[in-house]
Amino acid sequence: MSESALPNGVERREIDGERRLATRGEPVYGEPTADGWRAWDPERSKLGGMLELGFETGLSGGETVLYLGAASGTTVSHVADFAGPTYAVEFAPRPARDLLGAAEIRDRLFPLLKDARKPETYAHVVESNVDAIVQDVATRGQAEVAVRNARFLADDGRLLLAIKARSEDVTADPETVFEGALDRLREAYEILETRRLDRFHEDHLGVVATPR
Amino acid sequence: MTDAGADSGWFELVPPDDLGAARKVIENGSAETPKDWPTKAVKAGFAEDKEEYYDRLHEAATYATREVVKERERADDQQLKHSIRAMDDAERVANELAERAVEWAGSLFDDVDSGVEGARAVAARDPESEAERRAVSLAARAADLDDERAELAETIGRIAPAVAPNLAEMAGPELAARLIAVAGGLEPLAKKPSGTVQVLGAEDALFAHLSGRAPSPKHGIIYTHEFVRGTRPEDRGSAARALAGKLALAARADHYAGERRAQLHDDLRERMATIRARTDDDESDTTGADDE
């Protein structure tokens, strides 16, 4: 397993007798902790899976992040632990209630109840030139969401995207779905790296991209 | 306040300590392009420095989100209930009105088709007499009502996945809305056992059964689901039971957790494949001579 490219603030720590990815912060969802470090489970987090698989995420710690599809805040709470100002967009009220719990104890995590397909409804709050967009939305048109949100990303910024084949079309072959999504992405982004996340997330493609 | 210029930041026109005002702007404001808001806010005197800006943003965003979440959770399942009932009414009345309009128009014009589509064609005609004017106008109302039905369906398609992501994915937005409406809300639905979910909407048949007058109903409104309707009659009871079980779990996941549960959907697909495989088995037993 690659030991490369972990951002500052993300480490492999001994937790419950296992070496696991971890960040330092208040626990959020009952994850195991040790010495103030919280285990980051790659099976519950696409970004965690990408780091575990050694993706070159370009994250070094301390950056400004826009997180799309924050859900209950599992992954975004880890992101806020090692990143700088972190904007967390989630559309559904119920998971947003849990996201609030994670945000209340993280003073640079900003929760927003917004539809990631409509960036104009939060462009008056989220700042321009963020260093990274992390996207994990389970709706159809995932590439379209990334393209529409490209307006927030700095020219040398990174898009870290998990594409879920089943959200696009349950019946189609995942490879076909991924090809279609990548074609759409290329209209706004240059693709730097893609790899399947199957070890942790079935029928998901991890993508690292930068604006064209 | 919300239209304070299309491209201004949320903090403009919001006094630093007015959380109520901040909430309104965060919720309803918009901008086409993001800008360097922290720098602009400091320049505008909203905060001393960026750190103070981020502190204020944190306080405002957390407050706004908490308030909106509270409101949405309270309201959206009820909105869904009204939407689905209104859609059913609009559909029924549109059809009745269309039938009346085309029947009338058929006595005035040649080549009048039946139904809402027929009414749409009539509505596009140029009336020449008093009676034609009335028939064409009536047809136009039917077509309008049908448009309203379509828009209500679209609204339901938008709200249902937000209120009940698992239920909407499993049942489709319309059936999800119907189940929520019949139960009286998402919470009451989440508290129902799966046997009740299975016969929701079949209360007449259920009471006939309970008073000993009829066999137990196999399904209520879940009959419209492809997993039930598309299964051969002998296996429909099993299919309805399996579907109702998962729908009950989906409603609970939506009400108590609110997150999508992939496992639920995989389990249901697997169970349905097993039930439908019986058909194939039987067919290969009894009609072995047939080609597939």
Interface residues (C-beta under 8 A of the other chain):
Chain A: A71 S72 P85 F91 A92 P93 R94 P95 A96 R97 D98 L99 L100 A103 E104 D107 R108 L109 F110 P111 L112 L113 E120 T121 A123 H124 V125 V126 E127 S128 N129 A138 R151 F152 R166
Chain B: D7 S8 G9 W10 V25 I26 E27 G29 S30 A31 E32 T33 P34 K35 D36 W37 P38 Y54 D55 L57 H58 A61 T62 A64 T65 R66 V68 V69 R72 E73 D76 P161 A162 P165 D254 H255 A257 G258 E259 R260 A262
